[in-house]
Amino acid sequence: MLKTNRDKLVIQSVQGKIHSPIMGPSPYRISGDGRPMILHATGGITYNFQIGDCCMDLVGDHVEPGVSIRNEEVAENRALMVLSCVGNEAKVISGDAKGARGFVTGMHGGIEHVMIYFPQEDLEKMAINDNILIKAHGQGLAIEGHDDIVVMNLDPNLFEKIGIKENENGELEVPVVTEIPAHLMGSGIGSATSFSGDYDITTGDEKAVKEYGIDKLKFGDIVLLKDCDNTYGRQYLEGAVTIGVVVHSNCILAGHGPGVTGLLSCKTSKIKGIKTEDANIANYLGVK
């Protein structure tokens, strides 16, 4: 097993409220081919789409699976976004679902939401503004002997369940459902850090969507982004590799698509993807 510094990491509470869906003065979203559409989008409690479900074949835009939380106070929400890690334990601390437990599935930039999985029976008891506490744990995680690989947004327990292995060449092999070329990455490029939020796989080219298996992507799928450097922001870099997890649904807007929160990144090709059909955090965290 790969050795990490997990014993030195801080575990600290962050907290947010279930955030209502919001809408601007115009209810329409304009698709990449110029059609005005009214669709469900970010926020709230999504009852019928969870991690492990297809994120492409649904009528919606930037839909977030499960529960979406944030804080209205900017500095508090920034801490929630940056310190929360995929796989972190979450607990409802107010409302009819008080005591229910789930885990973080991703962070969505722009709207600045943290998304959380809870079992269906708990979702039915929840309401807008219920408070949810997260045991933030994982930022600062490092792999011994691999200082050139930046680990981000990843709970140490989930890291150990993914099945990452070091091969005879000293490279890390990571199970992924598909590999995405850099020219298909869109909204979110240029962000100052990848330790918060996500960026989108664009889906305007139907041929490319099928060629790279994007049409089959699921919430929670782990993917490899080729020639994508996420070590200190998001940029193109030939040979760089980023591993991420799909956190929100496909989108109709030009330059958008299923969102990916980064988990590992290296400026060289030291990370290798191993095609694995069931490389999804739902399988690693016991969601049926």
N, C-alpha and C positions, 0 to 999 in steps of 0.2 A: 504494500500500500504506500502511496505517496505520503511523505511527511510534510506537515504544515505547521504553522505557528498558532493553531487554533487555541491552545491553552493560554496564550497571552492576550487573546481578544476580549474586549469589554462586551458585556451583555447589558443593554440599557433600554428602558421603556421609551417608546414614542407612542403617540396617540392621535386619533382623528375621528371625525364623525362621518357617518354615511352621508354622502353628498347628493343632493337632489340633481336630477338632470336639469340643464339650463338651456335656454334658447334665446337667440338675439331678436331684434326687431322684425326681421324677415324669417319665417319658418323654413325657407327653402335652402337646400344645399345644391350647388350647381355641379353636375357630374363632369368628368373629363371630356365628354362629348357634347357638353352644352345643355343638358337636360336639367330643369329644376325639379328637385325631389324633396319630399317630406319623409323623414326617416327617424327611427329611434337611433340614438347615438350614445354619448358618454354619460356616465354617472348612474346613481341609483342602485337598485338591486335587480340584477338580471337573473330571472328565475329559470329560464330554459336553455341557457348556454353556459357551459362550465369548461374547465380545462379537460382536454381529451376529446372535446367536440370539435367538429370542423369549424374553422374560423372564416371560411370563404363562402360557403353556401348558405347565406342568411340574408334577410332583407334588413339592412341596417348600415350604419357608417361609424367606424371607430368604436364599435360596441365592445364594452368591457365585461368579461365574464364574471359572475359572482357579485361581489360587493365592492363598491368604489368609495374610498374615504379620502378626506382632506381636511385641512384647517383653514379658516378664513384669515387668520393672522399669518402674514407672509413668512416671517422668520421661523415660526413653529412648523409651518407646512414644508419649508425647505429642509428642516431637520427630519421630518417624517419621510420625505422623498429620498433624501440622501442616505440616511442611516438604515432604512428598511431594506431587507435583502430577501431575494426569492427563496422561499422555504421557511422563513421565520415563522414562529408560532404566533398566532393572533387569538385574542380572547375578547368576547363581547362583555362589556362591563356596565351596560345600562339597558333598560328596556325589557321586553318580554323574553328575549333570547339571552338574557344575562347568563354568563357562564359557558356559552357555546364556544367551541374552539375550532379554529381553522388555520390556514397558513397563507402567507403572501405569495402571489403568483406573478407579480410584475409591477412596474411603475410606468405611468403614461405621461410623457412630457407634454407641455402646452396647456392641457387642462389640469396638470399636476395632481393626478390621482394615484393612490396606491390601491392595487386590486387584491382582493382576498377571496380564497375559496372557503366556503362553509358547506356542510351537508344540506341537502334540500329541506329537511325537516326544520333546520335552524333558520334558513332563509325565510320560511313562511312566518316566522315569529318576529322578524326584524322590521324596522321602520326607519325612514329618513331621520337623521340626527342621532341615532343610537351611537354611543361611544364604543370604539374598539381600540384596545391596547395591543401593541406589538412588542415582542421581545426582540429588539433590534440587535443583530449579531451577524458579523461577517465582514464588514468593511475593514480593510487592513489585512485580510487573509492573504498569506503568501505561501508558495510551494517551495520547500527546501531544495536548493540546487537548481532552481529555475527562476532566478531573479529577473530575467528578461520577459517573463510572462506575468501580466497584471491580472489579478483576480479581483472582480468587482461584483457587488450586488448579489452575493451568493452565500447562503447559510452554510456553515461548515458541515453540518449533518447531511445536507443535500449534496454538497460537493463529493462526499465520500460514497454516496449512493449512485452517482451517475456512472461510475465504472471507468473513470479516466485511468489510463495505464501509460507507463513509460516504456517505449520500445528499446531495442538494442542500440539504436542510434541516438538515444537520449531525447527523442521527440515524444510529445504527449499525444496519445491517441484518444479521441473523444467520440463517443457514439452520437451521430447526428442523423436526422431524417433526410436532409438534402444539403447541397451547397449552392449558395447564391452568389453570382458575380457582382462585383462592385458597381457596375453601370446600372444595376437595377435598384440600388439604394437611393432613397429620396429624402422626404421631409425629415429633418433632424440633423442632416449633415452640417458640419460647422459648429455644432454645439461645443461649448468650452470644456465640458466634462461628460464622460459616459457613466459617471457614478450616480446619475439621476436620469429618470425618464427612459426614452426609447427612440428609435428611428425606424422609418417605414421601408418595406420592400414595395417598390412600385408595381402596379398591376395593370398599367395601360396597354401593354403589349400582350395580346392573347397568346401569341405563339410562344413567347418567352415564359409566360405563366405555366403553360403545359410542359414546355421543355425542361424546366427546372423543378417540376412537381409542386409549384406554388399553389395550384388549384386544389391540392389535397392537404394543405397545411391545417393543423389543428392548434387550438389554444394549448399552450404548454409544450409544443414541439421544440426540440433543441436543433438549431440550425448552424451551419458554418457560413460565414460571410468572407468571401475571397477578396484579397487585396484591400481589406478594410482595417484601418488602424483606429482602435478605440482606446489606446493607452492613455492619452491625454487630450481627449476630445474625439470627434468623429471626422475622419478624413480618408481620402484615397491614398494608398501607399502600396506599390507593387510588391508582392510577396508577403504582405502582412496578412494576418488571420485573426478573425474575431469569432468567438462562439457566443451565441445568444439564445434567448427563449422567446417564443411568440406570445405576446401579451394582450393584443387586442385584435379585433376583426379586420377584414378587408374594408376598404373605403372607396367611395365613388369619386373623390376629388383627385384632380390631376396631381401626380407626384406623391401620392399617398398609397397605402396598402396595409397589410398586416404589420403591426408594430413589433420590434425586436428590442428587448432589454439585454444589454451586454453582460456576459458572465466572465469571459476570459479573453485576453487580447495579447498579441505579440507582434512586433514590428517585422518579424521574419516568419518563414514557413515552418516554424518549430512545432506548431500544432497541426495535427493531421485528423481529418474527419473519417470516421468509420461508419459507413452507411448502415443504419439500424432502424428498421421500420417503427419500432415501439420506443424510440428515444424521446420520451415525453415525461415531464415532471409528474403527471398524474400517476404514471406507473411506478415511479421512484418513491412517491409519497403515499401510495396505497389507496388512491381514489379509484373506485370501481365504476 
